[in-house]
Amino acid sequence: MIPRDRRDDGQVTIVVIGFAMIVLLLFAVVVSGSRVFLGQRDLAAAADSAAASAAQAVSEPAVYGGDTGAELPIDPAAAQARVAEYVALAGLAGHFDDFSVVAVSVTGATVSVTFTARAPMPYGGMLSYEWEGGYPITATATAHSPFTT
């Protein structure tokens, strides 16, 4: 029988533990990254829908005053109200963490809507203390009034 060298005992255990830690870290990165991607996509879809709703808020004084030009201008106050209505009806504040409407800007027949929120990261605390409460995401959408004269 060949005598074994006892200095090598436990080396495989250390390698297995090291690989297990690497696999767990990769799992955390993939899961957290997926949650951020899906949150960004959902926030962008919400911003698109809000902008489309706001683009239909035609300025009635401009229409009835006769100075519309080739496109019907959007009423900024009505666009803001449409975005607020969409946010309430869609329940965006309950769907996203730290959700807020950053801006609703109107330029002629074009409206832009910007939302921010935090995408939850289940293992964000493992990756960075900064992301423990979620990763900040922003989405901006622009829509053009579908009405022309």
C-alpha atoms as one frame of an Amber mdcrd trajectory, in Angstrom:
protein
   0.000   0.000   0.000   1.238   3.473  -0.930   1.285   5.978   1.940  -0.823
   9.144   1.423   0.530  12.588   2.034  -1.709  14.193   4.673  -0.839  17.766
   3.602  -3.342  17.597   0.695  -6.391  16.658   2.804  -9.235  19.217   2.432
  -7.931  20.924  -0.714 -10.947  19.842  -2.762 -13.301  21.223  -0.095 -11.752
  24.672  -0.402 -12.074  24.611  -4.201 -15.727  23.464  -3.989 -16.551  26.224
  -1.485 -14.838  28.794  -3.733 -16.781  27.662  -6.806 -20.034  27.647  -4.825
 -19.422  31.257  -3.777 -18.740  32.257  -7.382 -21.926  30.533  -8.554 -23.980
  32.248  -5.836 -22.519  35.638  -6.753 -23.315  35.080 -10.427 -26.842  34.031
  -9.474 -27.269  37.246  -7.467 -26.003  39.366 -10.366 -28.277  37.664 -12.920
 -31.408  37.819 -10.738 -30.831  41.432  -9.705 -29.940  42.496 -13.240 -33.070
  40.836 -14.584 -35.231  42.659 -12.052 -33.701  45.995 -13.074 -34.201  45.235
 -16.775 -37.842  44.235 -16.261 -38.482  47.259 -14.037 -36.980  49.582 -16.651
 -39.112  47.995 -19.360 -42.289  48.332 -17.267 -41.514  51.960 -16.413 -40.851
  52.754 -20.096 -44.174  51.153 -21.071 -45.968  53.228 -18.428 -44.284  56.423
 -19.666 -45.279  55.559 -23.259 -48.904  55.067 -22.260 -48.991  58.262 -20.221
 -47.461  60.256 -23.079 -49.974  58.786 -25.556 -52.816  59.797 -23.256 -51.414
  63.298 -22.774 -50.944  63.750 -26.543 -54.709  63.626 -26.931 -55.234  66.658
 -24.690 -55.788  69.158 -27.491 -55.833  72.848 -26.579 -59.493  73.848 -26.897
 -58.806  77.623 -26.929 -56.460  77.147 -29.891 -59.013  74.986 -31.718 -61.943
  77.326 -31.141 -59.762  80.403 -31.639 -58.780  79.208 -35.088 -54.986  79.511
 -34.719 -54.079  75.824 -34.895 -51.844  75.736 -37.940 -51.239  72.320 -39.513
 -51.326  70.499 -36.150 -53.537  70.900 -33.143 -51.468  72.074 -30.165 -51.599
  70.279 -26.828 -52.848  72.077 -23.722 -50.069  71.793 -21.068 -52.474  71.815
 -18.102 -54.723  69.190 -19.702 -51.684  67.052 -20.563 -50.503  67.235 -16.955
 -53.988  66.233 -15.796 -54.079  63.299 -18.247 -50.725  62.032 -16.968 -51.878
  62.340 -13.344 -55.097  60.496 -14.220 -53.172  57.711 -15.963 -50.761  57.356
 -13.019 -53.700  57.043 -10.606 -55.732  54.631 -12.758 -52.745  52.387 -13.506
 -51.687  52.363  -9.844 -48.088  53.175 -10.712 -47.253  54.418  -7.223 -48.171
  50.983  -5.865 -46.425  49.089  -8.652 -43.039  50.842  -8.431 -40.946  51.731
  -5.389 -40.318  55.488  -4.965 -42.305  56.284  -8.110 -42.509  59.920  -9.193
 -43.474  61.961 -12.216 -40.403  64.060 -12.938 -41.666  66.121 -15.850 -44.492
  66.601 -18.311 -43.393  69.037 -20.992 -45.387  70.222 -23.980 -43.947  71.778
 -27.120 -46.610  72.521 -29.703 -48.106  69.164 -30.674 -45.514  67.057 -28.830
 -45.551  65.962 -25.203 -42.720  64.351 -23.212 -43.231  62.452 -19.962 -40.456
  61.415 -17.578 -40.925  58.957 -14.698 -38.453  57.724 -12.085 -38.624  54.819
  -9.672 -36.433  52.247  -7.973 -36.241  48.700  -9.317 -36.104  46.195  -6.462
 -32.942  44.130  -6.387 -33.388  41.018  -4.235 -29.638  40.631  -3.794 -28.687
  44.267  -4.294 -27.270  44.514  -0.789 -24.789  41.767  -1.639 -23.584  43.690
  -4.681 -23.502  47.241  -3.321 -24.865  49.055  -0.263 -25.970  51.785  -2.644
 -28.524  49.446  -4.260 -29.933  47.931  -1.076 -33.167  49.918  -1.495 -33.326
  49.227  -5.232 -31.651  50.496  -8.361 -32.771  53.934  -9.639 -34.448  53.800
 -13.047 -35.750  56.561 -15.315 -37.945  56.428 -18.395 -38.844  59.214 -20.810
 -41.429  58.918 -23.557 -42.493  61.362 -26.238 -45.774  61.371 -28.153 -47.102
  63.557 -30.924 -50.688  64.740 -31.175 -52.543  62.518 -33.632 -54.836  65.344
 -34.674 -54.121  67.487 -37.727 -56.222  70.098 -39.403
